Amino acid sequence: MIKKYDYDSLAKYYYALEEDKQDDFIKNRFLENIFKKYKTKKVFDVSCGTGVQTIYLHKKGYDVKASDLSEGMLKIARKRAKEENLKINFKKADMTEVKHGKADAVVSIFNAIGHLSQKQFIKMIKNMRDNLKDNGLFVFDIFNLDFFKGKGFVDYEFIDCAKTIDDIKFVRFNDNDLDLKENKLIINQKIYIQEGYNQPKIIKDSCDMKLYDYKTLKELLEKNGFEIVEKYGSAEKEKLKKNSVSIYIVARKK
């Protein structure tokens, strides 16, 4: 059982807690370079969130359709697109079931598949295959199990975000657990949001993040109609190693 992150409740703070212009640019350029290499034109973003990848790709000339399960996140994505006079159809849908048609590539960035159980992930893989043209690409990232099994897991409470934006302070503490029986990271967060010197708002949330090693990903993809054509340890195309925090996969429909 995978406990879900409360995206709807935290959507309005997502820009501060999760988004980073430099990191977002690196991820977006990673996708753009992959799509240029494989002459991709039509893209489905099946976990679009607040639209970071979708809007970037649309502005670069790609034909993009986008979906997400969180209405709160979609509301922000639609607002951002409207502010830039961009005509993008953002659809509420589950990535294990969504039907956009046939694309050259489908993408799911920022560990979105970690919110799925392995059974759900297999269902998603099959659904992504149905949404792709022949030889279409499935591009995604996920936390690397080998990293957390090694020295990557932090077993004490720590601050993972501290920002001030427009006189609003955001501080987030993480106190996580690692379940190696289920291969998942149990994320426990306490978020402080303070405007000026007013009493801070405190939000507590917890969720699970499913972890995979490369071998398991390869097996699951190959059993369900894909072959891996590229693999990396970061969006900067670093070589995938056991101590890489994330795994970036470019898989092709067989």
Buried (B, 14 or more C-beta within 10 A) or exposed (E): EBBEBBBBEBBBBBBBBBEBEEEBEBBBBBBBEBBEEBEBEBBBBBBBBBBBBBBBBBEBEBEBBBBBBBEBBBBBBBEBBEEEEBEBEBBEBBBBEBEBEEBBBBBBBBBBBBBBBBEBBBBBBEBBBEBBEEEBBBBBBBBBBBBBBEEBEEEEEEEEBEEEEEEBBBBBBBBBEBEEEBBBBBBBBBBBBBEEEEEBEEBEBBBBBBBBBBEEBBEBBEEBBBEBBBBBBBBEBEEBEBEBEBBBBBBBBE
